[in-house]
Amino acid sequence: MKAIFIDRDGVINKDPGGWTKHSYVTRWRDFRFLPGVFTALTMLKKRGIKVIVISNQAGVNKGFFTKKSLERITARMIEEIERKGGAIADVYYCIHKREDNCSCRKPKVGLFKKAMKKHGMRCRGAYFIGDSHVDILAGRKMGCKTVFVLSGKTSRKEMELWKERPDHVFKNFLGAVRWILKQKRS
Ligand SMILES: [Mg+2]
């Protein structure tokens, strides 16, 4: 089964930190696709690689937006992506706050396990692309090849201070996908 896992904010869309009302995407207007995303998703679709999104959205349980609006934003995101030739196979969100002590908020891996079960796939050896430390920690726990992109909330300098570093670093999602597809060919 060919699939890759990706984070959402900072990978697909501009990270909402600092410029939106609550630093979350609470409405469609604040969902800004990053450059190259449609091209990357179209390339993956053509190669028959499933894309599964795994994202922390604690803003729901913090009361900044509802589950319903999150669903609406997701539906719109998928619609736009499909219109441009790409596809998203599935989207998993953790809506809990840190204090909720759930088992799905990254760096915990509950959502990965759910996705594996539903799609009958393995995380071991699959790529996980994200823009923050929790992405790298979660991906590593699942045995994924961890890929960090600089299009999100973390600078290269900050990343270099982490104890657990990503396996690969790229400018953005498109850069990562181009490289991943080259690996798969050889
Ligand atoms: Mg992110």
Boltz pocket constraint, residues with backbone or C-beta under 6 A from the ligand:
constraints:
  - pocket:
      binder: B
      contacts: [[A, 7], [A, 8], [A, 9], [A, 10], [A, 11], [A, 15], [A, 130], [A, 131], [A, 132], [A, 152]]
      max_distance: 6.0
